[in-house]
Protein backbone atom coordinates (compact mmCIF):
# COMPACT_ATOMS: atom_id res chain seq x y z
CA UNK A 1 0.00 0.00 0.00
CA UNK A 2 1.23 3.51 -0.84
CA UNK A 3 2.65 5.65 1.98
CA UNK A 4 0.75 8.57 0.50
CA UNK A 5 -2.97 9.25 0.61
CA UNK A 6 -3.27 12.12 -1.87
CA UNK A 7 -0.63 11.31 -4.44
CA UNK A 8 1.29 8.50 -6.11
CA UNK A 9 5.07 8.66 -5.97
CA UNK A 10 7.20 6.38 -8.10
CA UNK A 11 10.86 6.22 -9.09
CA UNK A 12 12.03 4.24 -12.10
CA UNK A 13 15.29 4.47 -14.05
CA UNK A 14 16.19 7.83 -12.55
CA UNK A 15 12.78 9.40 -13.16
CA UNK A 16 10.57 10.31 -10.20
CA UNK A 17 6.88 10.84 -10.94
CA UNK A 18 4.41 12.58 -8.64
CA UNK A 19 0.79 12.01 -9.65
CA UNK A 20 -1.71 14.13 -7.73
CA UNK A 21 -4.36 11.57 -6.84
CA UNK A 22 -7.57 13.18 -5.62
CA UNK A 23 -9.49 12.97 -8.92
CA UNK A 24 -12.91 13.37 -7.27
CA UNK A 25 -11.78 16.90 -6.29
CA UNK A 26 -9.87 17.61 -9.52
CA UNK A 27 -6.74 17.20 -7.40
CA UNK A 28 -7.43 20.31 -5.36
CA UNK A 29 -4.54 21.03 -3.01
CA UNK A 30 -5.39 20.04 0.56
CA UNK A 31 -3.27 20.40 3.68
CA UNK A 32 -2.47 16.69 3.47
CA UNK A 33 -1.47 16.96 -0.19
CA UNK A 34 0.92 19.84 0.51
CA UNK A 35 2.62 17.86 3.26
CA UNK A 36 2.88 14.76 1.10
CA UNK A 37 4.17 16.72 -1.89
CA UNK A 38 6.89 18.25 0.26
CA UNK A 39 7.94 14.80 1.45
CA UNK A 40 7.97 13.38 -2.08
CA UNK A 41 9.93 16.30 -3.56
CA UNK A 42 12.48 16.12 -0.77
CA UNK A 43 12.88 12.38 -1.28
CA UNK A 44 13.41 12.91 -5.00
CA UNK A 45 16.04 15.56 -4.36
CA UNK A 46 17.85 13.78 -1.54
CA UNK A 47 21.50 12.83 -2.12
CA UNK A 48 21.75 9.20 -3.10
CA UNK A 49 18.15 8.97 -4.29
CA UNK A 50 19.26 8.13 -7.81
CA UNK A 51 16.63 10.53 -9.17
CA UNK A 52 17.77 12.64 -12.13
CA UNK A 53 14.47 14.17 -13.28
CA UNK A 54 11.00 14.82 -11.84
CA UNK A 55 7.63 14.71 -13.59
CA UNK A 56 4.37 15.96 -12.04
CA UNK A 57 0.91 15.19 -13.38
CA UNK A 58 -2.65 14.70 -12.17
CA UNK A 59 -4.95 11.68 -12.07
CA UNK A 60 -8.39 11.83 -13.66
CA UNK A 61 -9.93 14.76 -15.52
CA UNK A 62 -7.75 17.56 -14.18
CA UNK A 63 -4.20 18.48 -13.30
CA UNK A 64 -5.08 20.61 -10.26
CA UNK A 65 -8.04 22.88 -9.55
CA UNK A 66 -6.15 24.98 -6.99
CA UNK A 67 -6.67 25.15 -3.25
CA UNK A 68 -9.15 22.80 -1.61
CA UNK A 69 -11.68 25.35 -0.35
CA UNK A 70 -13.65 22.67 1.49
CA UNK A 71 -11.04 22.86 4.27
CA UNK A 72 -12.41 26.19 5.43
CA UNK A 73 -11.39 28.67 2.78
CA UNK A 74 -7.96 29.62 1.51
CA UNK A 75 -6.72 30.11 5.06
CA UNK A 76 -7.36 26.46 5.89
CA UNK A 77 -7.42 25.70 9.58
CA UNK A 78 -5.53 28.89 10.47
CA UNK A 79 -8.09 31.26 8.97
CA UNK A 80 -5.14 33.34 7.74
CA UNK A 81 -4.46 33.04 3.99
CA UNK A 82 -1.05 34.70 4.28
CA UNK A 83 0.12 32.40 7.06
CA UNK A 84 -1.22 29.41 5.14
CA UNK A 85 0.94 30.36 2.16
CA UNK A 86 4.09 30.90 4.20
CA UNK A 87 3.65 27.79 6.33
CA UNK A 88 2.51 25.19 3.82
CA UNK A 89 2.66 26.38 0.21
CA UNK A 90 5.99 28.15 0.11
CA UNK A 91 8.05 25.19 1.39
CA UNK A 92 6.77 23.03 -1.48
CA UNK A 93 7.35 25.62 -4.20
CA UNK A 94 10.77 26.61 -2.89
CA UNK A 95 11.81 22.96 -2.66
CA UNK A 96 10.82 22.52 -6.30
CA UNK A 97 12.69 25.68 -7.33
CA UNK A 98 15.88 24.54 -5.63
CA UNK A 99 15.94 21.00 -7.05
CA UNK A 100 19.16 20.15 -8.84
CA UNK A 101 17.39 18.32 -11.65
CA UNK A 102 14.99 19.15 -14.47
CA UNK A 103 11.25 19.21 -13.75
CA UNK A 104 8.49 18.57 -16.28
CA UNK A 105 4.73 18.85 -15.83
CA UNK A 106 2.09 17.01 -17.86
CA UNK A 107 -1.09 19.08 -17.63
CA UNK A 108 -4.41 17.36 -18.22
CA UNK A 109 -7.64 19.33 -17.88
CA UNK A 110 -7.79 22.26 -15.49
CA UNK A 111 -4.73 23.98 -14.02
CA UNK A 112 -6.21 26.74 -11.88
CA UNK A 113 -4.99 29.00 -9.09
CA UNK A 114 -2.15 27.42 -7.18
CA UNK A 115 -2.52 24.43 -9.49
CA UNK A 116 -1.55 26.66 -12.40
CA UNK A 117 1.41 27.95 -10.41
CA UNK A 118 2.44 24.36 -9.71
CA UNK A 119 2.30 23.52 -13.41
CA UNK A 120 4.44 26.54 -14.28
CA UNK A 121 7.17 25.75 -11.75
CA UNK A 122 8.40 23.16 -14.24
CA UNK A 123 11.20 23.74 -16.69
CA UNK A 124 9.09 22.17 -19.44
CA UNK A 125 5.27 22.19 -19.46
CA UNK A 126 3.39 19.89 -21.82
CA UNK A 127 -0.40 20.18 -21.95
CA UNK A 128 -3.20 18.11 -23.39
CA UNK A 129 -5.19 19.88 -26.09
CA UNK A 130 -8.24 19.99 -23.79
CA UNK A 131 -6.27 21.53 -20.91
CA UNK A 132 -6.71 25.11 -19.82
CA UNK A 133 -5.04 27.55 -17.46
CA UNK A 134 -6.90 29.85 -15.11
CA UNK A 135 -5.89 32.56 -12.70
CA UNK A 136 -8.97 31.99 -10.57
CA UNK A 137 -8.10 34.14 -7.56
CA UNK A 138 -9.97 37.28 -8.56
CA UNK A 139 -13.17 35.26 -8.94
CA UNK A 140 -13.21 34.72 -5.17
CA UNK A 141 -11.90 38.16 -4.23
CA UNK A 142 -8.26 37.21 -3.74
CA UNK A 143 -4.90 38.01 -5.30
CA UNK A 144 -2.71 35.53 -7.21
CA UNK A 145 -0.24 33.64 -5.06
CA UNK A 146 2.10 30.61 -5.06
CA UNK A 147 4.47 32.57 -7.29
CA UNK A 148 1.96 33.56 -9.99
CA UNK A 149 2.80 37.27 -9.92
CA UNK A 150 6.48 36.39 -10.38
CA UNK A 151 6.14 33.73 -13.07
CA UNK A 152 3.44 35.11 -15.33
CA UNK A 153 4.92 38.52 -16.25
CA UNK A 154 8.18 36.79 -17.12
CA UNK A 155 6.48 34.16 -19.26
CA UNK A 156 3.83 36.14 -21.13
CA UNK A 157 4.63 39.80 -20.45
CA UNK A 158 3.03 42.28 -18.09
CA UNK A 159 -0.01 43.12 -20.24
CA UNK A 160 -1.17 39.53 -20.67
CA UNK A 161 -0.27 38.63 -17.10
CA UNK A 162 -2.40 41.44 -15.65
CA UNK A 163 -5.30 40.60 -17.95
CA UNK A 164 -5.18 36.94 -16.91
CA UNK A 165 -5.11 37.87 -13.24
CA UNK A 166 -7.74 40.61 -13.37
CA UNK A 167 -10.24 38.98 -15.72
CA UNK A 168 -10.02 35.44 -14.35
CA UNK A 169 -10.71 33.88 -17.74
CA UNK A 170 -9.68 30.48 -19.05
CA UNK A 171 -6.66 30.35 -21.33
CA UNK A 172 -6.91 27.26 -23.58
CA UNK A 173 -3.79 25.14 -24.00
CA UNK A 174 -3.14 26.18 -27.60
CA UNK A 175 -3.40 29.86 -26.69
CA UNK A 176 -1.08 29.26 -23.75
CA UNK A 177 1.48 27.75 -26.14
CA UNK A 178 1.09 30.67 -28.56
CA UNK A 179 1.77 33.09 -25.70
CA UNK A 180 4.87 31.22 -24.56
CA UNK A 181 3.25 30.20 -21.28
CA UNK A 182 3.95 26.51 -21.94
CA UNK A 183 6.22 24.51 -24.21
CA UNK A 184 3.98 22.11 -26.12
CA UNK A 185 0.38 21.00 -26.73
CA UNK A 186 -0.41 17.43 -27.71
CA UNK A 187 -3.55 15.39 -28.26
CA UNK A 188 -5.09 14.20 -25.01
CA UNK A 189 -4.37 10.55 -25.74
CA UNK A 190 -0.69 11.32 -26.36
CA UNK A 191 -0.04 13.41 -23.23
CA UNK A 192 1.26 10.72 -20.88
CA UNK A 193 3.48 9.04 -23.46
CA UNK A 194 4.88 12.33 -24.77
CA UNK A 195 5.63 13.77 -21.34
CA UNK A 196 7.06 10.53 -19.99
CA UNK A 197 9.32 10.05 -23.01
CA UNK A 198 10.64 13.58 -22.62
CA UNK A 199 11.09 13.17 -18.86
CA UNK A 200 12.97 9.89 -19.40
CA UNK A 201 15.22 11.66 -21.89
CA UNK A 202 16.01 14.31 -19.28
CA UNK A 203 16.60 11.64 -16.64
CA UNK A 204 19.26 10.10 -18.90
CA UNK A 205 20.87 13.45 -19.66
CA UNK A 206 23.83 15.30 -18.11
CA UNK A 207 22.09 15.99 -14.81
CA UNK A 208 24.49 18.58 -13.44
CA UNK A 209 24.50 20.58 -16.66
CA UNK A 210 20.69 20.49 -16.72
CA UNK A 211 20.63 21.66 -13.12
CA UNK A 212 22.94 24.57 -13.93
CA UNK A 213 20.73 25.52 -16.88
CA UNK A 214 17.57 25.72 -14.76
CA UNK A 215 19.29 27.77 -12.06
CA UNK A 216 20.98 30.10 -14.55
CA UNK A 217 17.70 30.87 -16.27
CA UNK A 218 16.01 31.49 -12.91
CA UNK A 219 18.81 33.84 -11.82
CA UNK A 220 18.77 35.77 -15.10
CA UNK A 221 15.52 37.53 -14.14
CA UNK A 222 17.31 39.42 -11.38
CA UNK A 223 20.82 39.66 -12.80
CA UNK A 224 22.40 42.35 -14.89
CA UNK A 225 24.36 41.38 -18.00
CA UNK A 226 27.76 41.28 -16.31
CA UNK A 227 26.40 39.32 -13.34
CA UNK A 228 24.85 36.77 -15.65
CA UNK A 229 28.06 36.40 -17.64
CA UNK A 230 29.88 35.68 -14.40
CA UNK A 231 27.23 33.18 -13.30
CA UNK A 232 27.55 31.39 -16.64
CA UNK A 233 31.34 31.20 -16.28
CA UNK A 234 31.10 29.69 -12.79
CA UNK A 235 28.47 27.18 -13.91
CA UNK A 236 30.52 26.28 -16.99
CA UNK A 237 33.56 25.68 -14.81
CA UNK A 238 31.60 23.30 -12.62
CA UNK A 239 29.93 21.54 -15.55
CA UNK A 240 33.24 21.18 -17.37
CA UNK A 241 34.68 19.20 -14.47
CA UNK A 242 31.97 16.52 -14.53
CA UNK A 243 32.26 12.99 -15.86
CA UNK A 244 29.32 13.75 -18.12
CA UNK A 245 31.17 16.61 -19.79
CA UNK A 246 34.17 14.40 -20.47
CA UNK A 247 31.88 11.68 -21.80
CA UNK A 248 29.95 14.14 -23.96
CA UNK A 249 33.10 15.46 -25.61
CA UNK A 250 34.49 11.95 -26.15
CA UNK A 251 31.21 10.74 -27.60
CA UNK A 252 31.15 13.71 -29.97
CA UNK A 253 34.67 12.96 -31.17
CA UNK A 254 33.84 9.28 -31.61
CA UNK A 255 30.54 10.10 -33.35
CA UNK A 256 28.43 8.04 -30.96
CA UNK A 257 25.58 8.78 -28.53
CA UNK A 258 26.81 9.91 -25.13
CA UNK A 259 26.14 7.67 -22.14
CA UNK A 260 25.58 10.17 -19.37
CA UNK A 261 25.54 9.00 -15.76
CA UNK A 262 24.55 12.19 -13.95
CA UNK A 263 28.01 12.59 -12.41
C-alpha positions in Angstrom: 0.0 0.0 0.0 1.2 3.5 -0.8 2.7 5.6 2.0 0.8 8.6 0.5 -3.0 9.2 0.6 -3.3 12.1 -1.9 -0.6 11.3 -4.4 1.3 8.5 -6.1 5.1 8.7 -6.0 7.2 6.4 -8.1 10.9 6.2 -9.1 12.0 4.2 -12.1 15.3 4.5 -14.1 16.2 7.8 -12.5 12.8 9.4 -13.2 10.6 10.3 -10.2 6.9 10.8 -10.9 4.4 12.6 -8.6 0.8 12.0 -9.6 -1.7 14.1 -7.7 -4.4 11.6 -6.8 -7.6 13.2 -5.6 -9.5 13.0 -8.9 -12.9 13.4 -7.3 -11.8 16.9 -6.3 -9.9 17.6 -9.5 -6.7 17.2 -7.4 -7.4 20.3 -5.4 -4.5 21.0 -3.0 -5.4 20.0 0.6 -3.3 20.4 3.7 -2.5 16.7 3.5 -1.5 17.0 -0.2 0.9 19.8 0.5 2.6 17.9 3.3 2.9 14.8 1.1 4.2 16.7 -1.9 6.9 18.2 0.3 7.9 14.8 1.4 8.0 13.4 -2.1 9.9 16.3 -3.6 12.5 16.1 -0.8 12.9 12.4 -1.3 13.4 12.9 -5.0 16.0 15.6 -4.4 17.8 13.8 -1.5 21.5 12.8 -2.1 21.7 9.2 -3.1 18.1 9.0 -4.3 19.3 8.1 -7.8 16.6 10.5 -9.2 17.8 12.6 -12.1 14.5 14.2 -13.3 11.0 14.8 -11.8 7.6 14.7 -13.6 4.4 16.0 -12.0 0.9 15.2 -13.4 -2.7 14.7 -12.2 -4.9 11.7 -12.1 -8.4 11.8 -13.7 -9.9 14.8 -15.5 -7.7 17.6 -14.2 -4.2 18.5 -13.3 -5.1 20.6 -10.3 -8.0 22.9 -9.5 -6.1 25.0 -7.0 -6.7 25.2 -3.3 -9.1 22.8 -1.6 -11.7 25.3 -0.4 -13.6 22.7 1.5 -11.0 22.9 4.3 -12.4 26.2 5.4 -11.4 28.7 2.8 -8.0 29.6 1.5 -6.7 30.1 5.1 -7.4 26.5 5.9 -7.4 25.7 9.6 -5.5 28.9 10.5 -8.1 31.3 9.0 -5.1 33.3 7.7 -4.5 33.0 4.0 -1.1 34.7 4.3 0.1 32.4 7.1 -1.2 29.4 5.1 0.9 30.4 2.2 4.1 30.9 4.2 3.6 27.8 6.3 2.5 25.2 3.8 2.7 26.4 0.2 6.0 28.2 0.1 8.0 25.2 1.4 6.8 23.0 -1.5 7.4 25.6 -4.2 10.8 26.6 -2.9 11.8 23.0 -2.7 10.8 22.5 -6.3 12.7 25.7 -7.3 15.9 24.5 -5.6 15.9 21.0 -7.0 19.2 20.1 -8.8 17.4 18.3 -11.6 15.0 19.1 -14.5 11.3 19.2 -13.8 8.5 18.6 -16.3 4.7 18.8 -15.8 2.1 17.0 -17.9 -1.1 19.1 -17.6 -4.4 17.4 -18.2 -7.6 19.3 -17.9 -7.8 22.3 -15.5 -4.7 24.0 -14.0 -6.2 26.7 -11.9 -5.0 29.0 -9.1 -2.1 27.4 -7.2 -2.5 24.4 -9.5 -1.5 26.7 -12.4 1.4 27.9 -10.4 2.4 24.4 -9.7 2.3 23.5 -13.4 4.4 26.5 -14.3 7.2 25.7 -11.8 8.4 23.2 -14.2 11.2 23.7 -16.7 9.1 22.2 -19.4 5.3 22.2 -19.5 3.4 19.9 -21.8 -0.4 20.2 -22.0 -3.2 18.1 -23.4 -5.2 19.9 -26.1 -8.2 20.0 -23.8 -6.3 21.5 -20.9 -6.7 25.1 -19.8 -5.0 27.5 -17.5 -6.9 29.8 -15.1 -5.9 32.6 -12.7 -9.0 32.0 -10.6 -8.1 34.1 -7.6 -10.0 37.3 -8.6 -13.2 35.3 -8.9 -13.2 34.7 -5.2 -11.9 38.2 -4.2 -8.3 37.2 -3.7 -4.9 38.0 -5.3 -2.7 35.5 -7.2 -0.2 33.6 -5.1 2.1 30.6 -5.1 4.5 32.6 -7.3 2.0 33.6 -10.0 2.8 37.3 -9.9 6.5 36.4 -10.4 6.1 33.7 -13.1 3.4 35.1 -15.3 4.9 38.5 -16.3 8.2 36.8 -17.1 6.5 34.2 -19.3 3.8 36.1 -21.1 4.6 39.8 -20.5 3.0 42.3 -18.1 0.0 43.1 -20.2 -1.2 39.5 -20.7 -0.3 38.6 -17.1 -2.4 41.4 -15.6 -5.3 40.6 -18.0 -5.2 36.9 -16.9 -5.1 37.9 -13.2 -7.7 40.6 -13.4 -10.2 39.0 -15.7 -10.0 35.4 -14.3 -10.7 33.9 -17.7 -9.7 30.5 -19.0 -6.7 30.3 -21.3 -6.9 27.3 -23.6 -3.8 25.1 -24.0 -3.1 26.2 -27.6 -3.4 29.9 -26.7 -1.1 29.3 -23.7 1.5 27.8 -26.1 1.1 30.7 -28.6 1.8 33.1 -25.7 4.9 31.2 -24.6 3.2 30.2 -21.3 4.0 26.5 -21.9 6.2 24.5 -24.2 4.0 22.1 -26.1 0.4 21.0 -26.7 -0.4 17.4 -27.7 -3.6 15.4 -28.3 -5.1 14.2 -25.0 -4.4 10.5 -25.7 -0.7 11.3 -26.4 0.0 13.4 -23.2 1.3 10.7 -20.9 3.5 9.0 -23.5 4.9 12.3 -24.8 5.6 13.8 -21.3 7.1 10.5 -20.0 9.3 10.1 -23.0 10.6 13.6 -22.6 11.1 13.2 -18.9 13.0 9.9 -19.4 15.2 11.7 -21.9 16.0 14.3 -19.3 16.6 11.6 -16.6 19.3 10.1 -18.9 20.9 13.4 -19.7 23.8 15.3 -18.1 22.1 16.0 -14.8 24.5 18.6 -13.4 24.5 20.6 -16.7 20.7 20.5 -16.7 20.6 21.7 -13.1 22.9 24.6 -13.9 20.7 25.5 -16.9 17.6 25.7 -14.8 19.3 27.8 -12.1 21.0 30.1 -14.6 17.7 30.9 -16.3 16.0 31.5 -12.9 18.8 33.8 -11.8 18.8 35.8 -15.1 15.5 37.5 -14.1 17.3 39.4 -11.4 20.8 39.7 -12.8 22.4 42.4 -14.9 24.4 41.4 -18.0 27.8 41.3 -16.3 26.4 39.3 -13.3 24.8 36.8 -15.6 28.1 36.4 -17.6 29.9 35.7 -14.4 27.2 33.2 -13.3 27.6 31.4 -16.6 31.3 31.2 -16.3 31.1 29.7 -12.8 28.5 27.2 -13.9 30.5 26.3 -17.0 33.6 25.7 -14.8 31.6 23.3 -12.6 29.9 21.5 -15.6 33.2 21.2 -17.4 34.7 19.2 -14.5 32.0 16.5 -14.5 32.3 13.0 -15.9 29.3 13.7 -18.1 31.2 16.6 -19.8 34.2 14.4 -20.5 31.9 11.7 -21.8 30.0 14.1 -24.0 33.1 15.5 -25.6 34.5 12.0 -26.1 31.2 10.7 -27.6 31.1 13.7 -30.0 34.7 13.0 -31.2 33.8 9.3 -31.6 30.5 10.1 -33.4 28.4 8.0 -31.0 25.6 8.8 -28.5 26.8 9.9 -25.1 26.1 7.7 -22.1 25.6 10.2 -19.4 25.5 9.0 -15.8 24.6 12.2 -14.0 28.0 12.6 -12.4 
